[in-house]
């Protein structure tokens, strides 16, 4: 017998109230029920990073996180980063640096970078590499990704200096 529960949380700024089976994974809920396909199914073991989303600003593996663990939380996916038609600085830096090839890992990489830069606005290269190591990329060799994160950090620090009240 499947037990159900009521889940109340916010996804990309939109409140959600859903009745779900208790064993629903966050990734499945986001992709299949809410229709947000940016987080990818990769290893299904929480190892590759393709399913990374942010829960209250912290990166989590959606494939190994039960949806009920997001009760009352703010969940952010790649689809929620752009604001008013403008890409988030990390997204723009990935484009400007051609920091993607097939794109399968890109959403997870961008969300990891966003979380890193919220935690440490001026990370050194070693810190960036360490943070991104939880997301596997089989295409790029990581160099352009690391450069994109360094550039996004610079852009975000400059934007914060130019407009201290702006949200990153």
C-alpha positions as CSV (number, residue, x, y, z in Angstrom):
1,X,0.0,0.0,0.0
2,X,1.3,3.4,-1.0
3,X,1.1,6.2,1.6
4,X,0.6,9.8,0.4
5,X,1.5,13.1,1.9
6,X,0.8,16.7,1.3
7,X,3.9,18.7,0.2
8,X,4.1,22.5,0.5
9,X,7.2,24.1,-0.9
10,X,8.3,26.8,-3.3
11,X,9.8,26.1,-6.7
12,X,11.5,28.9,-8.6
13,X,9.5,31.4,-6.6
14,X,6.1,29.7,-7.2
15,X,4.4,28.1,-4.2
16,X,3.4,24.4,-4.6
17,X,0.9,22.3,-2.7
18,X,0.9,18.7,-4.0
19,X,-0.3,15.4,-2.8
20,X,2.4,12.9,-3.6
21,X,3.4,9.3,-2.8
22,X,5.7,9.4,0.3
23,X,8.5,7.6,-1.7
24,X,8.6,10.2,-4.5
25,X,12.1,11.5,-5.3
26,X,12.6,15.2,-5.7
27,X,14.0,14.8,-9.2
28,X,11.0,12.8,-10.4
29,X,8.6,15.4,-8.8
30,X,10.3,18.3,-10.6
31,X,10.6,16.6,-14.0
32,X,7.4,14.5,-14.2
33,X,4.9,16.4,-12.1
34,X,6.0,20.0,-12.3
35,X,7.5,19.7,-15.8
36,X,10.9,21.2,-15.1
37,X,13.3,19.1,-17.2
38,X,16.6,21.0,-16.6
39,X,17.8,18.7,-13.9
40,X,18.8,15.5,-15.6
41,X,18.6,11.8,-14.7
42,X,22.2,10.6,-14.8
43,X,23.5,7.9,-12.5
44,X,20.4,7.7,-10.2
45,X,22.8,7.3,-7.3
46,X,23.6,10.9,-6.3
47,X,27.2,10.7,-7.7
48,X,27.2,12.4,-11.2
49,X,25.6,15.8,-10.4
50,X,23.4,16.0,-13.4
51,X,20.3,16.1,-11.1
52,X,21.6,19.0,-8.9
53,X,19.1,21.5,-7.7
54,X,19.3,24.0,-4.8
55,X,17.2,23.5,-1.7
56,X,17.3,26.6,0.5
57,X,20.4,27.6,-1.4
58,X,22.3,24.3,-0.9
59,X,23.0,21.9,-3.7
60,X,21.4,18.5,-3.4
61,X,21.2,15.5,-5.7
62,X,17.6,15.4,-6.7
63,X,17.8,11.7,-7.6
64,X,18.6,10.7,-4.1
65,X,16.6,13.3,-2.1
66,X,13.0,12.4,-1.2
67,X,10.5,15.1,-2.2
68,X,9.2,15.3,1.4
69,X,12.7,16.5,2.5
70,X,11.8,19.8,0.6
71,X,8.8,20.4,2.9
72,X,8.6,24.2,3.5
73,X,11.8,24.8,1.5
74,X,12.7,27.0,-1.4
75,X,13.8,24.8,-4.4
76,X,15.6,26.4,-7.3
77,X,16.2,24.8,-10.6
78,X,18.0,26.0,-13.7
79,X,14.7,27.2,-15.1
80,X,14.4,29.7,-12.2
81,X,17.7,31.5,-12.6
82,X,16.9,34.1,-15.3
83,X,15.2,37.2,-14.1
84,X,13.1,39.6,-16.2
85,X,14.6,38.1,-19.4
86,X,18.2,38.4,-18.2
87,X,20.4,35.4,-17.6
88,X,22.0,34.9,-14.2
89,X,25.7,36.0,-14.4
90,X,26.7,32.4,-14.0
91,X,24.6,31.4,-17.0
92,X,25.9,34.2,-19.1
93,X,29.5,33.4,-18.2
94,X,29.0,29.8,-19.2
95,X,27.8,31.0,-22.6
96,X,30.5,33.6,-23.0
97,X,33.2,31.0,-22.2
98,X,31.6,28.2,-24.2
99,X,31.7,26.2,-21.0
100,X,29.5,23.4,-22.3
101,X,29.4,20.9,-25.0
102,X,26.7,18.4,-24.8
103,X,24.9,20.3,-22.0
104,X,23.9,17.3,-20.0
105,X,25.9,18.4,-16.9
106,X,25.4,22.2,-17.4
107,X,22.4,22.8,-15.3
108,X,24.0,21.1,-12.3
109,X,27.3,22.9,-12.9
110,X,25.6,26.3,-13.0
111,X,23.6,25.6,-9.9
112,X,26.7,24.4,-8.0
113,X,28.5,27.5,-9.1
114,X,25.7,29.7,-8.0
115,X,25.7,28.1,-4.5
116,X,29.5,28.4,-4.3
117,X,29.4,32.1,-5.2
118,X,26.7,32.7,-2.6
119,X,28.9,31.0,0.0
120,X,32.2,32.5,-1.2
121,X,32.0,35.4,-3.6
122,X,35.7,35.3,-4.3
123,X,36.8,31.7,-4.5
124,X,40.2,30.6,-5.6
125,X,40.6,28.1,-8.4
126,X,41.2,25.2,-6.0
127,X,37.9,25.9,-4.3
128,X,36.0,26.2,-7.6
129,X,37.5,22.8,-8.7
130,X,36.6,21.2,-5.4
131,X,33.0,22.5,-5.5
132,X,32.5,21.4,-9.1
133,X,34.0,18.0,-8.5
134,X,30.7,16.6,-7.5
135,X,29.4,17.0,-11.0
136,X,30.8,14.8,-13.7
137,X,31.4,16.2,-17.2
138,X,32.6,13.8,-19.8
139,X,32.9,16.4,-22.6
140,X,34.7,19.6,-21.6
141,X,37.8,18.8,-19.5
142,X,36.5,21.4,-17.0
143,X,38.9,24.2,-17.9
144,X,36.3,26.4,-19.6
145,X,33.8,25.7,-16.8
146,X,36.3,26.8,-14.2
147,X,37.1,30.0,-16.2
148,X,33.4,30.7,-16.5
149,X,32.9,30.4,-12.7
150,X,35.9,32.7,-12.1
151,X,34.4,35.2,-14.6
152,X,30.9,35.0,-13.0
153,X,32.5,35.6,-9.6
154,X,34.1,38.8,-11.0
155,X,30.9,39.9,-12.6
156,X,28.9,39.3,-9.5
157,X,31.4,41.1,-7.2
158,X,31.4,44.1,-9.6
159,X,27.6,44.1,-9.8
160,X,27.5,44.1,-5.9
161,X,29.8,47.1,-5.8
162,X,27.8,48.9,-8.5
163,X,24.4,48.2,-6.8
164,X,24.8,46.9,-3.2
165,X,21.1,46.2,-3.0
166,X,21.0,43.9,-6.0
167,X,20.2,40.2,-5.7
168,X,22.8,37.8,-7.0
